[in-house]
Amino acid sequence: MPTIEKEKILKEFGAFIREGRLKKGLSQEDVATQVDIKRTYYTLIEEGQRQVYFALALNICNVLDLDIGKFMKQLK
């Protein structure tokens, strides 16, 4: 099975959560506060410039009512 480029995953995850955040009408600060990280770090995640550990990715998706499994399936 071919590997997926790290940069592609980061960019696509950022776009995935950005879309979810905008649909919920939340600010980056709102999400960052709820998952207990700084807004600047959250911004970098959305921009695909920072890696995110799995537990944090799950927490972000839970706050945004996003299905991380759906995201992972689309990466193929």
KOLLOPA-469650 format. One record per residue (C-alpha): residue in one letter; z, y, x. Coordinates in steps of 0.5 Angstrom, whole numbers, plus 500, padded with zeros to 3 digits. Example, Ala and Ser with C-alpha at 12.3 -4.5 7.8 and 13.67 -1.06 7.14 Angstrom:
2
A516491525 S514498527 
END
This chain:
76
M500500500 P498507503 T503512504 I504519501 E504525505 K511528506 E508535504 K504533498 I511530495 L515536497 K509541494 E508536488 F516535486 G517543487 A511544482 F514539477 I521542477 R518549477 E514547470 G520544467 R525550469 L520555466 K519551460 K527551459 G527559460 L532558466 S532562472 Q532559479 E539562480 D541558473 V539551476 A542552483 T549554480 Q548548475 V547543481 D552547486 I547549491 K545556493 R539559490 T535560496 Y535553498 Y533551491 T527556491 L525553498 I525546494 E521549489 E516552494 G515545497 Q518548504 R525543504 Q526536503 V531534497 Y536528498 F535523492 A542525488 L540532488 A533531486 L536527480 N541532478 I536538478 C531533474 N538532469 V539539468 L532540467 D531534462 L525532466 D524524468 I524523475 G521516474 K515520471 F514524477 M514518481 K509514478 Q504520478 L505520486 K500514486 
END
